[in-house]
Amino acid sequence: MRIATWNVNSLKARLGKIEEWLEIAEPDVLCMQETKMADAAFPALAFHGLGYESVHHGNGRWNGVAILSRVGLEDAHPGFSGEELSDIEECRFLSARCGGVRVASVYVPNGRSVGSEHYEAKLEWLERLRLDLAEHADPSDQIALCGDFNIAPEDRDVFDPAAFVGATHVSEPEREALRRIEEWGLEDGFRRVYPGADRLYSWWDYRAGDFHKHRGMRIDLLLLSAALADKVTYALIDREARKGMGSDKPPSDHAPVFVDVAIGPASA
């Protein structure tokens, strides 16, 4: 099974790019973040035409998450367990069962600046995610948390650690919050394939030619339970999908990331 994640930075602006990538990469499951779209506008028919069932959770503003699956999609739930739809304002978490795997599309708050109210809200949101796992999931199950975590797990996941001193995405409290989630029973699936590699990034700022200078960060993660992580056979950050500025299919500032897991349908 090929499981992918992609912060698309506006589904309306990237739909052609996403459709093209789906036909090329053939993921069995794709989690999307930052769709910036309301549920009523979500192009489910376009994805259905490519063989994907889909579910979306968005209100048309800045966030929004979605899951596409060609291996079945059931038991979809927006927000954390027990949250009422009317209480969910930011649309950052969506889960569903796809081909026997509990998949979640995750869009962690940015945090803006260390010490700000937005930073504290980010840490609170991460702890709420950890508690939701602890209370309503079992680490022995097949679980995949996929998305834009807005955290670079280690210094090697940013192009220049000195450039980020005192900034969000690399602060110790954020990294500790991520480690606590992993300690529940999840593992960075990408690192199963690239345990010692550095300079592998999934996000590059649009400004200052950062993509071409390879000045990026690895903040898009697939956190897998042992039942999946032990069966990872391949992983990729698809830099090709980040290319094409100025074309009729402009890229997101994030690249899609995927892992292949030897449990079922998988792309060649």
PAMITOR-626806 format. One record per residue: residue in three letters; x, y, z of N, C-alpha, C in turn. Coordinates in steps of 0.05 Angstrom, whole numbers, plus 32768, in hexadecimal, padded with zeros to 4 digits. Atoms other than C-alpha are relative to their C-alpha. Layout:
<atoms>
r/n.xx/n.yy/n.zz/ca.xx/ca.yy/ca.zz/c.xx/c.yy/c.zz
ala/X/Y/Z/X/Y/Z/X/Y/Z
...
</atoms>
This chain:
<atoms>
r/n.xx/n.yy/n.zz/ca.xx/ca.yy/ca.zz/c.xx/c.yy/c.zz
met/8011/7FE8/8000/8000/8000/8000/8012/8019/8000
arg/7FF1/7FE7/8001/801B/8044/7FED/7FEF/8016/800E
ile/800E/7FEC/7FF0/8007/8079/8021/8010/801A/7FFD
ala/7FF3/7FE7/8006/8015/80C2/8010/7FF4/8017/8010
thr/800A/7FE8/7FF4/800E/8106/8030/800A/8018/7FF0
trp/7FF9/7FE8/8010/800E/814B/800F/7FF1/8018/800A
asn/800C/7FE6/7FFB/8001/8191/8027/7FFE/800E/7FE5
val/8004/7FF7/801C/7FE3/81AB/7FE6/7FFE/801E/7FFE
asn/8001/7FE2/8000/7FDE/81F5/7FFB/7FEC/800B/7FEC
ser/8017/7FF8/8010/7F9A/8200/7FDB/7FF9/7FEA/7FEB
leu/8009/8015/8013/7F76/81C6/7FB9/7FF6/800C/7FE6
lys/800A/7FF3/8019/7F54/81F5/7F88/8017/8007/7FED
ala/7FE9/7FF8/8011/7F97/8210/7F70/8011/7FE9/7FF6
arg/7FEE/8016/8007/7FB9/81CC/7F6D/7FF2/7FE7/7FF4
leu/800F/8018/8007/7F82/819D/7F55/800D/7FF2/7FE8
gly/7FF3/800C/8017/7FA3/8192/7F11/801A/7FF3/8006
lys/7FE6/800B/7FF8/7FE6/8186/7F31/7FFB/7FE5/8010
ile/8006/8017/7FF0/7FC7/8154/7F62/7FF6/7FE9/7FEE
glu/800A/8015/8012/7FA1/812E/7F2C/8017/7FF4/7FF0
glu/7FE9/800A/800F/7FE1/8129/7F03/8012/7FEE/8011
trp/7FEF/8010/7FEE/8008/810F/7F3F/7FF3/7FE5/8008
leu/800D/8019/7FFA/7FD4/80DC/7F51/8003/7FEB/7FEA
glu/7FFD/8012/8016/7FD9/80BE/7F0C/801C/7FF6/7FFD
ile/7FE4/8008/8002/8025/80BC/7F0F/8008/7FEF/8017
ala/7FF6/800E/7FE8/8031/80A6/7F56/7FEE/7FE9/800A
glu/8013/8015/7FF9/7FF3/807B/7F60/8000/7FF9/801D
pro/8002/8008/7FE4/7FEE/807F/7FAB/7FE6/7FF2/8006
asp/8019/800D/7FF8/7FBB/8052/7FCC/7FF0/8012/8012
val/800C/7FEC/7FEE/7FAD/8087/8000/800F/801A/7FFF
leu/7FF3/7FE6/7FFF/7FBB/80D1/7FFE/7FF2/8011/8014
cys/800A/7FEC/7FED/7FB3/8100/8039/8008/801B/7FF7
met/7FFA/7FE5/8008/7FAE/8149/8027/7FFB/8013/8017
gln/8004/7FEB/7FED/7FB5/8187/8052/7FFF/801B/7FF3
glu/8002/7FE4/8009/7FA7/81D1/804A/7FF1/8001/7FE5
thr/8010/8000/8019/7F71/81C5/8016/7FF4/801C/7FFC
lys/800B/7FE5/8002/7F55/820B/8026/7FE5/7FFF/7FF1
met/8019/8004/800F/7F11/81F2/800F/7FEA/7FF7/8013
ala/8018/8009/7FF1/7ECB/81E8/802A/7FF8/7FE4/7FF6
asp/8009/801B/8007/7EAD/81A2/802A/7FEF/8000/7FE6
ala/8013/7FFF/8017/7E78/81B7/7FF7/800F/8004/7FE6
ala/7FF1/7FFB/8019/7EAE/81CC/7FC5/8014/7FEA/7FFA
phe/7FEC/8014/8004/7ED9/818E/7FCC/7FFB/7FF0/7FE7
pro/8005/800D/801A/7EE3/816D/7F87/8001/7FE1/8002
ala/8000/801D/7FFD/7ED1/8126/7F9B/7FFC/7FF1/7FE6
leu/8005/800E/801A/7EB9/8115/7F55/801A/7FFE/7FF0
ala/7FE6/8000/800F/7EFD/8127/7F37/8011/7FE9/800A
phe/7FEF/8016/7FF5/7F20/80F7/7F67/7FF3/7FE5/7FFB
his/800E/8019/8006/7EEA/80C2/7F5D/8006/7FF7/7FE3
gly/7FF9/8008/801B/7EFA/80C4/7F13/801B/7FF4/7FFD
leu/7FE5/800C/8000/7F41/80B1/7F24/8001/7FE6/8011
gly/8002/8019/7FF1/7F29/8076/7F4E/8002/8003/801F
tyr/7FFC/7FFC/7FE3/7F2B/8096/7F94/7FE6/8008/800D
glu/8014/7FF6/7FED/7EF7/809A/7FCA/800D/8017/800F
ser/7FF4/7FE9/7FF3/7F00/80D9/7FF2/7FEE/800A/8017
val/800E/7FF3/7FEB/7EED/80FE/8031/8010/801A/8006
his/7FF3/7FE6/7FFC/7EFB/8147/8042/7FF4/800D/8019
his/8008/7FF1/7FE8/7EF8/8173/8080/800B/801C/7FFD
gly/7FF6/7FE5/8004/7EFC/81BD/8072/7FE9/8014/8001
asn/8015/7FEC/7FFE/7ED7/81FE/807A/8005/8017/7FED
gly/7FFC/7FEC/8014/7EF3/8226/8040/8015/8015/8007
arg/7FEC/7FED/7FF8/7F27/824C/8067/801C/7FF5/7FFD
trp/7FE4/8005/8005/7F71/8240/8072/8008/7FE2/8003
asn/7FF7/801C/7FFB/7F73/81F7/8088/7FF2/7FEC/7FEE
gly/800E/8014/8010/7F4D/81BA/8070/8012/7FE8/7FFB
val/7FF2/8019/8004/7F62/8171/806C/7FEE/7FEC/7FF1
ala/800F/8014/8010/7F4E/8137/803F/800F/7FE6/7FFF
ile/7FF4/801B/8005/7F5A/80ED/8033/7FF4/7FF5/7FE7
leu/8008/800F/8018/7F57/80CA/7FF0/8009/7FE3/8003
ser/7FF8/801D/7FFE/7F57/807E/7FEC/7FF4/7FF0/7FE9
arg/800A/8013/8014/7F52/804A/7FB5/8000/7FE4/800B
val/8000/801B/7FF3/7F54/8010/7FE8/7FE9/7FFF/8015
gly/8017/7FFF/7FEE/7F12/8021/800B/8003/8017/8014
leu/8000/7FE9/7FEE/7EFF/805A/8039/7FE6/7FFE/8011
glu/8017/8003/7FEE/7ED2/8051/8076/8006/800B/801B
asp/7FFD/7FF6/7FE5/7EC6/8069/80BC/800F/801B/8001
ala/7FF3/7FE6/8001/7EDC/80B0/80AB/7FF6/8011/8017
his/8007/7FEF/7FE9/7EDE/80E1/80E5/8010/8019/8000
pro/7FF1/7FE7/7FFE/7EF0/812B/80E5/8006/8007/801D
gly/7FF9/7FF8/7FE4/7F14/8145/8123/8008/7FE9/8011
phe/7FF8/8015/7FED/7F2B/811F/8160/7FE7/7FF1/800A
ser/8016/8010/7FF6/7F01/80E9/8180/7FEF/8010/8014
gly/8012/7FF2/7FED/7EC4/8105/81A3/7FF9/801D/7FF8
glu/8005/7FE4/8008/7EC7/8149/8181/7FE7/8001/7FEE
glu/8017/7FFB/8011/7E85/8161/8164/8008/8011/7FE8
leu/7FF9/7FF0/8018/7E89/817D/811D/7FFC/801D/8005
ser/8005/7FE4/7FFC/7E6C/81BE/8135/8015/800D/8012
asp/7FEB/7FF5/7FEF/7EA6/81C6/8166/801B/8002/7FF2
ile/7FE6/8001/800D/7EDD/81BC/8133/8002/8018/7FED
glu/7FFF/7FE8/8010/7EF1/81FF/8117/8018/8000/7FEC
glu/7FE8/7FFD/8010/7F37/81F5/80FA/8004/7FEA/7FEB
cys/7FFF/8014/8015/7F2E/81B5/80D2/801C/7FF6/7FFB
arg/7FE4/8009/8002/7F72/8197/80DF/8005/7FE2/8003
phe/7FFD/801D/7FFB/7F65/814D/80EC/7FE9/7FF1/7FF4
leu/8015/8011/800D/7F3F/8118/80C4/800B/7FE4/7FFF
ser/7FF7/801C/8001/7F43/80CD/80CB/7FEC/7FEF/7FF2
ala/8011/8014/800D/7F27/8091/80A5/800F/7FE6/7FFF
arg/7FF4/801B/8003/7F33/8047/809C/8002/7FFA/7FE2
cys/7FFB/8004/801C/7F53/8038/8059/8010/7FE6/7FFD
gly/7FF2/8019/8004/7F65/7FF1/8045/800A/7FF3/801A
gly/7FF8/800C/7FE7/7F68/7FDB/808E/8013/8011/8011
val/7FEE/7FEE/7FF2/7F94/8016/80A3/7FF0/8018/800A
arg/800C/7FE7/7FF6/7F7C/804E/80D0/8012/8017/7FF8
val/7FF0/7FEA/800C/7F95/808B/80AA/7FF5/801A/800A
ala/8008/7FE6/7FF8/7F94/80D2/80C3/800F/8015/7FF0
ser/7FF4/7FE9/800D/7FA1/8112/809C/8002/8016/8015
val/7FFA/7FEF/7FEA/7FC2/8142/80CC/800D/801A/7FF6
tyr/7FF5/7FE6/8006/7FCF/818D/80C6/8005/800F/801A
val/7FF9/7FF4/7FE7/7FF3/81A5/8104/8002/801F/7FFD
pro/7FFD/7FE3/8002/7FEE/81F0/8113/801D/8009/7FFD
asn/7FE6/7FF5/8006/8029/821A/80FC/800F/8009/8019
gly/7FF4/7FF6/7FE8/8037/823B/813F/800A/801D/7FFE
arg/7FF8/7FE4/8006/804E/827D/811F/801B/8008/800D
ser/7FE7/7FF8/7FF3/8082/8292/8153/8001/7FF3/801C
val/7FFC/800D/7FE6/809F/8271/8191/7FF7/8012/8016
gly/800A/7FF1/7FE9/807B/8287/81D0/7FE6/800E/7FFB
ser/8019/7FF2/8006/803F/82A4/81AC/7FE8/7FEE/8008
glu/8017/8010/7FF9/7FF8/828E/81BB/7FFB/7FEB/7FEA
his/8003/8014/8015/7FF8/826A/8178/8013/7FE8/8004
tyr/7FEC/8015/7FFA/8037/8243/818D/7FF5/7FEF/8017
glu/800B/800F/7FEA/8016/822F/81CF/7FE8/7FEF/7FF7
ala/8016/800F/800B/7FD8/821A/81A8/8009/7FE8/7FF0
lys/7FF4/8016/8010/8004/81EF/817B/8008/7FE9/8013
leu/7FF8/8015/7FED/8021/81CA/81B7/7FE8/7FF3/800D
glu/8018/800B/7FF4/7FDC/81C1/81D5/7FF2/7FED/7FEC
trp/800D/8011/8015/7FC2/81A5/8192/800F/7FE6/7FFE
leu/7FF0/8018/8001/7FFC/8173/818F/7FFB/7FEE/8018
glu/8006/8010/7FE8/7FEE/815C/81D6/7FE4/7FF4/7FFE
arg/801B/800B/8004/7FA5/8154/81C5/8000/7FE9/7FEC
leu/7FFD/8016/8013/7FB9/8128/818A/800B/7FE8/800E
arg/7FF4/8016/7FF1/7FE4/80FE/81B8/7FEB/7FF3/8012
leu/8014/800B/7FEE/7FAC/80F6/81EA/7FEA/7FF1/7FF1
asp/8014/800D/8010/7F7B/80E4/81B4/8009/7FE4/7FF8
leu/7FF5/801A/8006/7FA9/80AC/819E/8000/7FEE/8018
ala/7FFE/8010/7FE8/7FB3/8094/81E5/7FE5/7FF6/8009
glu/801B/8007/7FF6/7F69/8093/81F4/7FEF/7FF0/7FED
his/8013/800C/8014/7F4B/807A/81B3/800D/7FEE/7FEB
ala/7FF2/8011/8014/7F80/8053/818C/8012/7FEC/800E
asp/7FEF/8015/7FF6/7FAC/8016/8195/8019/7FFF/7FEF
pro/7FE8/8000/8011/7FF5/8018/817E/8006/7FE6/7FF2
ser/7FFC/801A/800E/7FF1/7FCF/816A/7FF0/7FFF/7FE6
asp/8010/7FFF/8019/7FBF/7FE2/8133/8011/800D/7FE9
gln/7FF3/7FF3/8017/7FD2/7FFA/80ED/7FF6/801D/7FFF
ile/8007/7FE4/7FFD/7FD3/8045/80F5/8015/8011/7FF0
ala/7FEF/7FEE/800F/7FEF/807C/80C8/7FF7/801D/8004
leu/8006/7FE4/7FFD/7FF0/80C5/80DD/8011/800F/7FEC
cys/7FF2/7FF5/8018/8002/80EB/809E/7FF9/801E/7FFE
gly/8007/7FE4/8004/8009/8135/8094/8017/8014/8004
asp/7FEE/7FEA/7FFC/802A/8178/809C/8001/8005/801F
phe/7FFD/7FFE/7FE3/8043/8177/80E4/800C/801B/8009
asn/7FF3/7FE7/7FFA/8065/81BB/80DF/8015/7FFE/8016
ile/7FEA/8004/7FEE/809E/819E/8107/8016/7FF1/7FF0
ala/7FE9/800E/800B/80E3/818A/80ED/800B/7FEF/8017
pro/7FF9/8010/7FE9/80F3/814E/811A/801D/8003/800B
glu/7FE4/7FFD/7FF8/813F/8159/811B/800D/8016/7FF1
asp/7FF2/7FEB/800E/8172/818C/8107/8006/7FF9/7FE3
arg/7FFA/8008/801C/8183/8163/80C9/7FE8/8003/7FEE
asp/8018/7FFD/8010/813C/816F/80B2/7FFB/801D/7FF7
val/8001/7FE5/800A/814A/81B9/80A4/801B/8006/7FF3
phe/7FE8/7FFC/8010/817C/81D6/8073/8017/800D/8010
asp/7FEC/7FF3/7FF1/81A0/8200/80A7/7FF5/8005/801C
pro/800B/7FFD/7FE5/8191/81F7/80F2/8005/801B/800B
ala/7FFA/7FE6/7FF5/81B2/8239/8102/7FEC/8015/7FF6
ala/8013/7FEC/800B/8180/825E/80D6/7FE5/7FFE/800E
phe/801A/8004/7FF3/8146/8243/8101/8001/8003/801E
val/7FFE/7FFD/7FE3/8160/8251/8147/7FEB/8014/800A
gly/8015/7FEF/7FF5/8126/826D/8170/7FE7/8001/7FF0
ala/8018/8000/8011/80F3/825D/813A/7FEE/7FE8/8006
thr/8012/8017/7FFF/80B7/8230/8138/800A/7FEA/7FED
his/7FFA/8018/8010/80BA/81EB/8118/8018/7FF0/8009
val/7FE8/800D/7FF7/80FC/81DB/8139/8004/8002/801E
ser/7FFD/7FFC/7FE3/80F2/81EF/8182/7FFE/7FE6/800F
glu/8000/8019/7FF1/80FD/81BA/81B7/7FE5/7FF8/800A
pro/801B/8009/7FF8/80B6/81BC/81D3/7FF0/7FF4/7FE9
glu/800E/800B/8017/809A/81AF/818D/800B/7FE4/7FFA
arg/7FF4/801A/8005/80CB/8176/8181/7FF9/7FEC/8016
glu/8007/8012/7FEA/80BD/8159/81C5/7FE3/7FF7/7FFE
ala/801C/8007/8004/8072/815B/81B7/7FFD/7FEA/7FEA
leu/8000/8014/8015/807F/8134/8177/800B/7FE6/800A
arg/7FF4/8019/7FF5/80AB/8102/819B/7FEC/7FF2/8012
arg/8014/800D/7FEE/8074/80F6/81CE/7FEA/7FF2/7FF0
ile/8013/800E/8012/8044/80E5/8196/800C/7FE6/7FF5
glu/7FF2/8018/800A/8077/80B5/8179/8003/7FEB/8015
glu/7FFC/8013/7FEA/8084/8096/81BD/7FE7/7FF0/8006
trp/8019/800F/7FFD/803B/8081/81BF/8001/7FE6/7FF0
gly/7FFE/8018/8011/804C/8050/8188/8001/8005/7FE3
leu/7FFF/7FF9/801D/805A/8073/8146/801D/8005/7FF9
glu/7FE5/7FFD/800A/8098/8078/811B/8000/8010/7FE6
asp/7FFD/7FF1/8019/80AF/80A7/80E4/8006/7FEC/7FE9
gly/7FFD/8014/8014/80A3/807A/80A8/8016/8006/7FEB
phe/7FEB/7FF8/8013/80D1/80A2/807A/801B/7FF9/800A
arg/7FE5/8006/7FF5/810C/8097/80A9/8005/7FE2/8001
arg/7FFB/801C/8003/8102/804C/80A3/8011/7FFA/7FE7
val/7FF2/8004/8019/811E/8053/805D/8019/8011/7FFF
tyr/7FE9/7FED/8000/814D/808E/8068/8009/8006/801D
pro/7FFB/7FFC/7FE4/8165/8085/80B0/8016/8014/8006
gly/7FEA/7FEE/7FFA/81A5/80AD/80AA/8004/8017/7FED
ala/7FFD/7FEB/8015/8199/80DC/806F/7FF8/801B/800B
asp/8008/7FE4/7FFA/8196/8127/8074/7FFB/800E/7FE6
arg/8006/7FF0/8018/8184/815F/8043/7FE8/7FF4/7FF0
leu/8018/800A/800D/8141/813D/8034/7FE9/8010/800B
tyr/8014/7FED/7FF7/810A/8171/8037/7FE6/7FFC/7FF1
ser/801A/8002/800D/80C0/8175/8028/7FF2/801A/7FFC
trp/800C/7FE5/8003/80B3/81C0/802C/8017/8013/7FFA
trp/7FED/7FEB/8008/80D7/81FA/800B/7FEF/801A/7FFD
asp/800E/7FE7/8003/80C2/8243/8010/8000/8008/7FE3
tyr/8002/7FF6/801C/80AA/8261/7FCE/8014/8016/7FFB
arg/7FEF/7FE9/8003/80D7/829D/7FDA/801D/7FFA/7FFD
ala/7FE3/8000/8001/8120/82A9/7FCA/800C/7FE7/7FF3
gly/7FF5/8017/800E/8127/826C/7F9E/8008/7FE9/8013
asp/7FF8/8014/7FEC/8129/823F/7FDB/7FFF/7FE3/7FF6
phe/8002/801B/800B/8113/8201/7FB5/8019/7FF9/7FF0
his/7FE9/8006/8011/814B/8206/7F82/801A/8001/8010
lys/7FE9/8000/7FEE/817D/8216/7FBA/7FFF/7FE9/8014
his/8005/8017/7FED/8162/81DA/7FE1/8001/8009/801D
arg/8002/7FF5/7FE5/8155/8205/801E/7FE4/7FF9/800B
gly/801A/800A/7FF8/811C/81DC/803B/7FFF/7FF5/801C
met/8005/800D/7FE7/80FF/81B7/8076/7FF0/7FE6/7FFB
arg/8010/8018/8002/80E3/8171/8080/7FEC/8001/8017
ile/8015/7FFC/7FEC/80A2/817E/80A4/7FE7/7FEF/7FFA
asp/8017/8011/8008/8072/814F/807F/8007/7FE3/8007
leu/7FF8/801A/7FF4/8072/810C/80A4/7FEA/7FEB/7FFD
leu/8013/8016/7FFE/8052/80C8/80A2/8009/7FF0/8018
leu/7FFA/800E/7FE7/8051/80AC/80E9/7FF0/7FE6/8000
leu/800C/801A/8004/8043/8062/80E7/8002/7FEF/801A
ser/7FFE/8014/7FEB/8032/802E/811C/8013/7FEA/7FF7
ala/7FED/8015/8006/8062/7FF3/8120/7FF6/7FEC/7FEB
ala/800C/8013/8014/8032/7FC7/80F8/8004/8009/7FE4
leu/7FFA/7FF5/801B/803F/7FF5/80BD/801D/8006/7FFC
ala/7FE4/7FF8/8002/8085/8010/80CB/8012/7FE8/7FFA
asp/7FF0/8018/8004/80A1/7FC9/80CD/7FFE/7FF5/7FE3
lys/8005/800B/801B/8087/7FBE/8086/8005/8016/7FEA
val/7FFA/7FEC/8014/809F/7FFE/8064/8016/7FF6/7FED
thr/7FEC/800A/8013/80C4/7FED/8024/800C/8016/7FEF
tyr/7FF6/7FEB/8011/80CD/8030/8002/7FF4/801A/800A
ala/800A/7FE5/7FF9/80C5/807B/800F/800C/8015/7FED
leu/7FF7/7FEB/8013/80CB/80BA/7FE6/7FF4/801B/8007
ile/800A/7FE5/8003/80C5/8105/7FE9/8001/8007/7FE3
asp/8001/7FFC/801D/80AF/8115/7FA3/8005/801D/7FF8
arg/7FF8/7FE5/8007/80D5/8154/7F91/7FF6/8008/7FE5
glu/800A/7FF9/801A/80BC/8150/7F4A/7FE6/800F/8001
ala/801A/7FF4/7FFD/8077/8164/7F62/8002/801C/800B
arg/7FFC/7FE4/7FF6/8094/81A4/7F81/8009/8013/7FE9
lys/7FF8/7FF0/8016/80AB/81BC/7F3D/7FE9/800B/7FF0
gly/8015/7FF7/8012/8084/81E4/7F0A/7FF6/801C/8006
met/8008/7FE4/7FFB/8081/822C/7F24/7FFC/800E/7FE5
gly/8005/7FF1/8019/8062/8258/7EEE/7FF1/7FEF/7FEB
ser/800F/8011/8014/803F/821D/7ECB/7FE2/8002/8006
asp/801D/8000/7FFB/7FF5/8211/7EC5/7FF8/7FEC/8016
lys/8004/8012/7FE9/7FFC/81DD/7EFD/8014/8007/8016
pro/7FED/7FF7/7FED/8020/8204/7F33/8002/7FEE/8018
pro/7FFD/8013/7FE9/803E/81DC/7F6D/7FF9/800D/801B
ser/8000/7FF8/7FE4/8032/81E0/7FB7/801C/8006/8009
asp/7FE5/7FFD/7FF5/806C/81F6/7FE2/8009/7FE7/800F
his/7FF9/801A/7FF5/806B/81AF/7FFE/8001/7FEC/7FE9
ala/7FFF/8016/8012/807D/8170/7FD9/7FF1/7FE8/800C
pro/800C/8017/7FF4/8055/8130/7FE1/8015/7FEC/800A
val/7FEF/8014/7FF4/8074/80FA/800C/7FF0/7FE6/8002
phe/800E/8019/7FFD/8063/80B1/800B/8012/7FE9/8009
val/7FF3/8018/7FF9/8075/806D/8026/7FF1/7FE8/7FF4
asp/800C/8019/8008/8068/8028/800A/8002/7FEC/8017
val/8001/8013/7FE9/8052/7FF5/803E/7FF6/7FE5/7FF5
ala/8006/801B/800B/804F/7FAA/802E/7FE9/7FF3/800F
ile/8018/800B/7FF2/8008/7F9E/8047/7FE9/7FFB/7FED
gly/8017/8003/8012/7FDC/7FA0/8009/8006/800E/7FE6
pro/7FFB/7FF3/8019/7FD2/7FC7/7FC9/8017/8013/8001
ala/7FE9/7FED/8001/8011/7FEC/7FB5/8006/8006/7FE3
ser/7FFA/7FF7/801B/8026/8013/7F78/801B/7FF5/7FF8
ala/7FE7/800B/800A/805E/7FF8/7F4D/8015/8016/8000
</atoms>
